Amino acid sequence: MFQKEFEDIRPYYDSEINAALNRLTSYPQFKNILHFLYPESEHSKIIDLLNNIHTALDLQTKFMRKLVFDVVEKTSTNFTVTGLKNISPEKPYLFISNHRDIILDSAILQAVLNKNNFPTTEITFGSNLMSNPLIIDFGKANRMFKVNRGGNPREILKNSQILSAYIRHTITEKKVSVWIAQRNGRTKNGDDKTKVALLKMLNMSGKHSINENFNELNIIPVTISYELEPCCAEKVNEVYISQTQKYIKMPNEDFTSIVKGLTEQKGEINLTFGKQIKINNEQMSVKDIIKEISVKIDNTIYSNYNFWKYNFIAFDLLNNSSEYMNFYNKNDIDKFFNYKEKIVNKIKGNKFEITDIFLKIYANPLENAKLKK
């Protein structure tokens, strides 16, 4: 029904990949990324490799997997994966993930799937990010499809219908998995919540009962945990400003955040696949079923968080408690305070309020895990 409308949002076809990669290797920003990751002696070899790739699968297998794991190795102290037993390479899924980094959340998922001989996914990508030619070519070559944001109510409705139809078409007809964040944009305050609007959008394209509509998408909640929050100072600043006025992004702010997310230190990283969400509640209203799905997704994500010392310290500081004091020592507290001061001092404003926002980024995941139903 929406086949023509898919043209505006779809990833590149394989026939378009090579031209896109030839453009990609000519962008100065791409060469800056190479300088960060690899010795200059390897640059010409990498560029030659990319200029001779012709399919999305080859791009992910021959280049992206190594790139992502090189980023992880360079910017983290340890990386772990759990829950692979919950998925099958024979089945397409809708991976619904918490969202902390613009690029890396989904990129890590792709690299893990590829390394473990699972098919990779198509990936949702906000239209607000597709303003830079490098990001457009990089994204669409990596099987990213556009989520149109903004517009008047009629445009928002139409875009939601097209997006819903494309996701369902990709999973049920193309038999290709999809990654989508549980909300529009990254979580800025550590409080990961699945938006009901997202689930309503997914149900728009269903042709059966609401139970069947969701069950045929094979929803797998995915949790990504970073010991050090990506772009932490920028998130604290945005939340702080948003308390009193509308936050307006600076030119190229999204691109800067992408680069920072790739290059900043993250401590430990964990990716966990939850168990498939299954719905069987014919007697409930559509509204209640959607609410139940959101709770199930959230609780799975919360249950699969990995927690580190900074989460425990932040929780105890915020709650004036010693509940988790056995998980850290004085040296850990000193390191945390030094880290906190570096973040807080970057931001102009009320230091008490800024500190509170910072602490919640690290405490909220633990709070959610404690309070899950």
C-alpha positions, 0 to 999 in steps of 0.5 A: 500500500505504501510502497512508493512512500517507502522510497523516501525513508528506505536504506540504500539498495546494494546497487547504490552502496559503492557510489555512496562509499566512494563519496564517504571516503572523500569527506574530511570528517571521515578522514578525521575518524580514521585519524582517531582510530588507525595509523596513517599508514593504514588509511589508504588501505581502508579507503581502497577497501571501502571503494571496492565494497558493493553490498551492505552485508560486505560493508558490515562484515569487511569494515563496520564490524572491525570499526565498531570493535576498534571503537569499543576497544579504544574507548572502553575497559571491557565489553560483554554480551549476554542473552544471545540464547534468546534469539535465533538466526532464523527469525526476524525481530523488532529489537526495541532498545534503550537509547544512550548514544546516537550511533553506538547503541545500534552499531554495537548491536550490528557488530555483535550480530554479525560476529555471532553469525546472526543477520544484521538489522535495519535501523531507524534514524531520525530525520533531524540527524540526516542533515550532514552528507556524511551521515546520510551516506554512512547511515543509509549504506548501513541499512538505516531508514529515516524516521521523519520528525516534526510537521503538522498533525496531518503530516505526523499521522501520515509519517507514522503510518508509513513508518509503521507499514515499513517496519512491519513490511521489513519484518514480516515480508522481507524477513529482516530484523529492525532496531528501534529506540524505545523513544524519540532521541536519547534518554538524557536523564538516565530514566529509560521509558518506552513511549506509548506513542511508539507502540501506537505507531507500530500497531497502526499497520496491523491487519489482525487483532492487537495481540497478533499485530504485536506478536508477529513483530517478535519484539526483543527488548535490548539493554545497553549499559555504559559505565560512563554515560556518553556525552554526559556533560551535554545531556546534563546541560540540555536537561538543565536548560530545558527546565526553564526554556526550550532547548535549541540545538547549536548548528552541527550539534548532533554531528558533534555528539556523534563524534563525541559518542564514538571517541569519549571513554565509556568504561565498561559496556554491556549489551543484553538481549531480553526474552521475546515479549509475547501478548495474549490478552484478548479481553483487555482494551487496546489502551491497556494492552499497549500499556502492558507491552510498554511495562513489559519492555521497560521491566525487561530493560531494567532487569538487564541493566549492568550496574557499576560503582558510579551507579551505586555511589550516585544512588546513595548520594542522591538518597542520602543513604548507605544502601550500596556502600558495600559496592564501593570504597573511599577511593571510588568515591574520590574518583567519582567526585573528581569526575562529577566536578569535571562535568558540573564545572563545564556547565553554567548555572545553579551548581546544586541543580546541575549536580542533581541532574548529573547524579540522576543520570547514574542513579535512575537506572538503579532506581528503575530496577528497584521499582520495576513491577 
